[in-house]
Amino acid sequence: MRAQVAVLRTRPETVLADYGRLMRLAKYDQVLPRDQDCLLKLNLSWTKYFPACSTQPWQLEGVLNTFFEDGYDQRRLFAVENRTVVTDPRKGAVNNKWMPVLERYGLPFIPLTEVEWVRHEFNSPLLKLNEIFPKGIEIPKTYVGKNICHACTMKTHGHSQTTGAIKNAFGGLLKEVRHYAHEHIHEVLVDLMYMQKELHPGVFAVMDGTVVGDGAGPRTMIPREGNLILASADQVAIDAIAAKIMGFDPLAIPYLRMCHERGLGVGDPREIEIVGDDVSGVSMGCETRRSLVIWGDQLIRRGPLRPLKKLLLHSPLMVWAPFASNVYHDWLWYPTIGRARIRAFGETGWGRLFEGY
């Protein structure tokens, strides 16, 4: 059976209704039944707002509006996101304007730092995570047995080349020290697919490509208007189609190829049916680059500074890394290059829509 990805062209004036049409095209209610609890996993790549970086407010509203129009019980929906060593989920929920949307629909925001985490034994043949976390893999207890809907964005990533539905699980299933997994990121993303198949009865992804992040993702990007939204029950397939739209060969991206080869989803666009709008001729020509921070991280994890890895990243001295990242991203890049790109974005229809939230 061929995988299926729903893709629609959209614009600010119709995006909320378009999200409803998109999700129904992808038959989301067959994957996420109304009588089962569902996690809505948001994506926070930066505490600050930057276009294409994190779940967009209209994306969140479009998804929630569809759930409630179709009779879902708000008591069965849980909006969650985790933190990293450089992000704060509660501040991020405010800066990215999730809170007005969640309040409008009567849902609390649940930072995963505030829930119970438990060690979980996985039966699947994990490639790297058992080695990275030899004392056991801890996951949020609330994840076990619940369906999950990933609200991801279309963008590049300096570690994994692209990021979308699969990588969105990275921010939920692994604790704050998940940066240990960057060294083997492609294998870890395969592991996350195995883990989700054991944990969740249903997995669905809704991807926002209204604004696409190009360049040194997942933060210091060039925002490009994409005017597209995607949805699928196959996380590999949706990430493969997003990669193709951005201009990449999906099977040349290791995590997509490995997932495809292991039957965890479909990564070959020739085996994926597109429903909705024809995007076969779309190629945005995106190019993955590395930010200064990711470049430095890779020098330590895989480059000439590797002999210092344990001292710099796995000892109490590790505090220098998030401090350096915050200095570069928040104090240097964001007020200068970032601010100019945000101003340019503010002149677009999507920028005006963001300001309206």
C-alpha positions as CSV (number, residue, x, y, z in Angstrom):
1,M,0.0,0.0,0.0
2,R,1.3,3.4,-1.0
3,A,1.9,6.1,1.6
4,Q,-0.2,9.1,1.4
5,V,0.6,12.8,2.1
6,A,-2.0,15.6,1.9
7,V,-0.6,18.9,0.6
8,L,-2.5,22.2,0.1
9,R,-1.6,25.6,-1.1
10,T,-2.8,28.2,1.4
11,R,-2.8,31.9,2.2
12,P,-3.2,33.9,5.4
13,E,-6.9,34.7,4.7
14,T,-7.9,31.0,4.4
15,V,-5.3,29.1,6.4
16,L,-7.5,28.1,9.3
17,A,-10.1,26.6,7.1
18,D,-7.4,25.1,4.9
19,Y,-5.9,23.2,7.9
20,G,-9.3,21.6,8.4
21,R,-9.5,20.6,4.8
22,L,-5.9,19.3,4.9
23,M,-6.4,17.1,8.0
24,R,-9.7,15.7,6.6
25,L,-8.0,14.9,3.3
26,A,-5.4,12.9,5.2
27,K,-8.2,11.1,7.2
28,Y,-6.7,12.2,10.5
29,D,-9.7,11.0,12.5
30,Q,-9.0,7.4,11.4
31,V,-5.5,7.7,13.0
32,L,-6.5,9.7,16.0
33,P,-9.9,8.4,17.2
34,R,-12.1,10.7,19.3
35,D,-12.4,8.2,22.2
36,Q,-8.6,8.1,22.8
37,D,-6.3,10.6,24.5
38,C,-4.1,12.6,22.1
39,L,-0.9,14.6,22.7
40,L,-0.4,17.6,20.6
41,K,3.4,17.9,20.4
42,L,4.4,21.4,19.6
43,N,7.8,22.4,18.3
44,L,9.9,25.0,20.1
45,S,13.3,25.5,18.5
46,W,13.9,28.9,20.0
47,T,12.4,30.7,23.0
48,K,12.2,33.8,20.9
49,Y,9.9,34.0,17.9
50,F,11.6,33.6,14.5
51,P,9.6,32.8,11.3
52,A,9.5,29.0,10.4
53,C,11.5,28.2,13.6
54,S,8.7,26.9,15.8
55,T,5.0,25.9,15.6
56,Q,3.1,28.9,14.1
57,P,0.1,30.2,16.0
58,W,-2.1,29.8,13.0
59,Q,-0.9,26.2,12.7
60,L,-1.9,25.5,16.3
61,E,-5.2,27.2,15.9
62,G,-6.0,25.4,12.6
63,V,-5.3,22.1,14.2
64,L,-7.3,22.8,17.3
65,N,-10.2,24.3,15.4
66,T,-10.4,21.1,13.3
67,F,-10.4,18.9,16.3
68,F,-13.2,20.8,18.0
69,E,-15.3,21.2,14.8
70,D,-15.1,17.5,14.4
71,G,-16.3,16.7,17.9
72,Y,-13.1,16.0,19.9
73,D,-13.3,16.4,23.7
74,Q,-10.9,19.0,25.0
75,R,-10.3,16.8,28.0
76,R,-8.6,14.3,25.7
77,L,-6.2,16.8,24.1
78,F,-2.9,17.7,25.7
79,A,-0.6,20.4,24.3
80,V,2.9,19.6,25.3
81,E,6.5,20.7,24.6
82,N,9.9,20.1,26.3
83,R,12.9,22.3,27.0
84,T,16.5,22.1,25.9
85,V,19.5,23.5,27.6
86,V,18.9,26.7,25.6
87,T,15.0,27.0,25.5
88,D,12.4,27.7,28.0
89,P,9.0,26.2,27.1
90,R,6.8,28.6,29.1
91,K,8.5,31.7,27.8
92,G,8.5,30.2,24.3
93,A,4.8,29.6,24.5
94,V,4.3,33.3,25.1
95,N,6.7,34.6,22.6
96,N,5.4,32.3,19.8
97,K,1.8,33.3,20.7
98,W,0.6,29.9,21.5
99,M,-1.0,31.0,24.8
100,P,-3.8,33.2,23.3
101,V,-4.7,30.2,21.0
102,L,-4.7,27.6,23.8
103,E,-6.7,29.9,26.1
104,R,-9.3,30.5,23.4
105,Y,-9.8,26.7,23.1
106,G,-9.6,26.1,26.8
107,L,-6.4,24.0,26.8
108,P,-3.6,24.3,29.3
109,F,0.0,24.3,28.1
110,I,2.0,21.4,29.6
111,P,5.8,21.7,29.7
112,L,7.3,18.3,29.8
113,T,9.7,19.4,32.5
114,E,6.7,19.5,34.8
115,V,5.5,15.9,34.2
116,E,6.8,12.6,35.6
117,W,9.5,10.8,33.6
118,V,10.0,7.1,33.9
119,R,12.5,4.6,32.5
120,H,11.0,2.6,29.7
121,E,12.3,-0.7,28.2
122,F,12.0,-0.8,24.4
123,N,11.8,-4.1,22.6
124,S,12.8,-2.7,19.2
125,P,16.3,-3.0,17.8
126,L,17.4,0.5,18.7
127,L,20.6,1.6,16.9
128,K,22.2,4.1,19.3
129,L,20.0,5.3,22.2
130,N,20.7,2.3,24.4
131,E,24.4,3.1,24.0
132,I,24.0,6.8,24.5
133,F,21.9,6.3,27.7
134,P,23.3,3.1,29.2
135,K,21.4,3.6,32.4
136,G,18.1,3.5,30.6
137,I,16.0,5.7,28.4
138,E,13.6,8.0,30.3
139,I,10.4,9.2,28.7
140,P,7.4,11.2,29.9
141,K,5.0,8.8,31.6
142,T,2.1,10.5,30.0
143,Y,3.3,9.4,26.6
144,V,2.6,5.8,27.1
145,G,-0.5,4.6,25.3
146,K,-1.6,8.0,24.0
147,N,-1.9,9.0,20.4
148,I,0.2,11.9,19.2
149,C,-0.1,14.7,16.6
150,H,3.1,16.4,15.7
151,A,2.8,20.1,14.8
152,C,6.1,20.6,13.1
153,T,7.5,23.1,10.6
154,M,9.3,22.8,7.3
155,K,13.0,23.8,7.7
156,T,16.6,22.9,7.4
157,H,18.8,21.7,10.3
158,G,22.6,21.8,10.6
159,H,22.8,18.4,12.2
160,S,20.1,16.4,10.3
161,Q,19.9,18.4,7.0
162,T,16.1,18.7,7.3
163,T,13.8,18.5,10.2
164,G,10.1,17.9,10.5
165,A,7.8,15.2,11.9
166,I,10.4,12.6,12.9
167,K,12.7,15.1,14.6
168,N,9.8,16.6,16.5
169,A,9.8,13.5,18.6
170,F,13.4,14.2,19.6
171,G,12.1,17.1,21.7
172,G,9.5,15.0,23.5
173,L,10.9,11.5,24.0
174,L,14.3,12.5,25.2
175,K,15.3,14.6,28.3
176,E,17.1,17.8,28.4
177,V,20.5,16.1,27.8
178,R,19.4,14.9,24.4
179,H,22.1,17.0,22.9
180,Y,24.3,13.9,23.6
181,A,22.5,12.3,20.7
182,H,23.7,14.9,18.1
183,E,26.8,12.9,17.3
184,H,24.6,10.1,15.9
185,I,21.6,12.1,15.0
186,H,20.5,10.1,11.9
187,E,20.6,6.8,13.9
188,V,18.8,8.4,16.8
189,L,16.0,9.6,14.5
190,V,15.5,6.0,13.4
191,D,15.4,5.0,17.0
192,L,12.6,7.6,17.7
193,M,10.5,6.0,15.0
194,Y,10.9,2.6,16.6
195,M,10.0,4.0,20.0
196,Q,6.9,5.8,18.8
197,K,5.6,2.6,17.2
198,E,5.8,1.0,20.6
199,L,4.4,3.9,22.6
200,H,1.5,5.4,20.5
201,P,-1.5,3.6,19.0
202,G,-1.7,6.4,16.4
203,V,0.8,8.9,15.1
204,F,-0.1,11.8,12.8
205,A,1.8,14.9,11.6
206,V,0.7,18.3,10.5
207,M,3.5,20.4,9.0
208,D,3.4,24.1,8.4
209,G,5.2,25.2,5.2
210,T,3.5,28.6,5.0
211,V,7.0,30.0,5.8
212,V,10.0,27.7,5.1
213,G,13.3,27.9,7.0
214,D,16.3,27.9,4.6
215,G,20.0,27.9,5.5
216,A,21.5,27.5,8.9
217,G,18.5,25.9,10.7
218,P,16.9,25.3,13.0
219,R,17.2,28.9,14.2
220,T,19.5,31.2,12.2
221,M,17.5,30.8,8.9
222,I,16.3,32.8,5.9
223,P,12.5,32.7,6.0
224,R,10.9,32.0,2.6
225,E,7.2,32.1,1.8
226,G,6.2,28.6,1.0
227,N,2.4,29.0,1.2
228,L,2.0,25.2,1.8
229,I,0.7,22.9,4.5
230,L,1.1,19.2,4.7
231,A,-0.4,16.3,6.8
232,S,0.1,12.5,6.9
233,A,-0.1,9.4,9.1
234,D,3.4,8.5,7.8
235,Q,6.1,10.6,9.4
236,V,8.8,9.4,7.0
237,A,6.6,10.2,4.0
238,I,5.7,13.7,5.1
239,D,9.4,14.5,5.8
240,A,10.4,13.0,2.5
241,I,7.8,15.1,0.6
242,A,8.9,18.2,2.6
243,A,12.5,17.5,1.7
244,K,11.7,17.2,-2.0
245,I,9.7,20.5,-1.9
246,M,12.7,22.2,-0.3
247,G,14.9,20.9,-3.1
248,F,16.6,17.8,-1.5
249,D,16.7,14.2,-2.6
250,P,15.0,12.5,0.4
251,L,16.8,9.2,0.0
252,A,20.2,11.0,0.1
253,I,19.3,12.1,3.7
254,P,20.5,9.3,5.9
255,Y,17.7,9.2,8.5
256,L,15.0,9.1,5.8
257,R,16.9,6.4,3.8
258,M,17.4,4.3,6.9
259,C,13.8,4.6,8.0
260,H,12.7,3.6,4.5
261,E,15.0,0.6,4.4
262,R,13.7,-0.6,7.7
263,G,10.1,-0.3,6.8
264,L,9.4,2.4,9.3
265,G,7.7,4.5,6.7
266,V,8.0,5.4,3.0
267,G,10.9,7.7,2.1
268,D,10.8,7.3,-1.7
269,P,8.6,10.0,-3.3
270,R,7.8,7.6,-6.2
271,E,6.0,5.4,-3.6
272,I,4.0,8.3,-2.0
273,E,0.6,9.4,-3.2
274,I,0.0,13.2,-3.0
275,V,-3.6,14.2,-2.3
276,G,-4.8,17.7,-2.6
277,D,-2.7,20.1,-4.7
278,D,-0.1,19.2,-7.3
279,V,3.3,20.2,-6.0
280,S,5.3,17.9,-8.3
281,G,7.1,20.8,-9.9
282,V,7.9,22.7,-6.7
283,S,11.5,22.9,-5.6
284,M,12.5,25.8,-3.4
285,G,16.3,25.3,-3.8
286,C,17.0,25.3,-0.1
287,E,20.5,24.6,1.1
288,T,21.4,23.4,4.6
289,R,24.2,25.3,6.2
290,R,25.7,25.2,9.7
291,S,25.4,28.0,12.2
292,L,28.5,29.0,14.2
293,V,27.1,27.1,17.2
294,I,26.4,23.8,15.2
295,W,29.8,24.1,13.4
296,G,31.5,24.3,16.8
297,D,29.4,21.5,18.3
298,Q,30.4,19.2,15.4
299,L,34.1,20.1,15.8
300,I,33.9,18.7,19.3
301,R,31.7,15.7,18.6
302,R,33.1,14.5,15.3
303,G,36.0,16.8,14.4
304,P,39.5,17.6,15.5
305,L,38.4,18.6,19.0
306,R,36.9,15.2,19.7
307,P,39.6,14.3,22.3
308,L,38.1,17.1,24.4
309,K,34.5,16.0,24.0
310,K,34.1,14.4,27.4
311,L,35.6,17.4,29.2
312,L,33.7,20.0,27.2
313,L,30.3,18.3,26.9
314,H,30.0,15.6,29.5
315,S,31.4,17.2,32.6
316,P,30.4,20.1,34.9
317,L,32.3,22.4,32.4
318,M,29.5,21.8,30.0
319,V,27.7,24.9,31.2
320,W,29.9,26.9,28.8
321,A,28.1,25.4,25.8
322,P,24.5,26.7,26.5
323,F,26.0,30.1,27.6
324,A,28.0,30.4,24.4
325,S,24.9,29.4,22.4
326,N,22.7,32.0,24.1
327,V,25.4,34.7,23.6
328,Y,25.6,34.0,19.9
329,H,21.9,33.4,19.2
330,D,20.1,35.8,21.6
331,W,22.6,38.6,22.1
332,L,24.5,38.8,18.8
333,W,22.6,37.2,15.9
334,Y,18.9,37.9,16.8
335,P,19.3,41.7,17.4
336,T,21.2,42.2,14.2
337,I,20.7,39.8,11.3
338,G,17.7,38.2,12.8
339,R,15.9,41.5,13.5
340,A,16.4,42.6,9.9
341,R,14.9,39.3,8.6
342,I,12.0,39.6,11.0
343,R,11.3,43.1,9.8
344,A,11.2,41.9,6.2
345,F,8.9,39.0,7.2
346,G,6.6,41.5,8.9
347,E,5.8,43.1,5.5
348,T,4.4,39.8,4.2
349,G,0.9,38.5,4.7
350,W,2.2,35.9,7.2
351,G,4.0,38.5,9.2
352,R,0.9,40.6,9.5
353,L,-1.1,37.5,10.5
354,F,1.4,36.8,13.3
355,E,1.1,40.4,14.6
356,G,-2.6,39.9,14.8
357,Y,-2.4,37.1,17.3
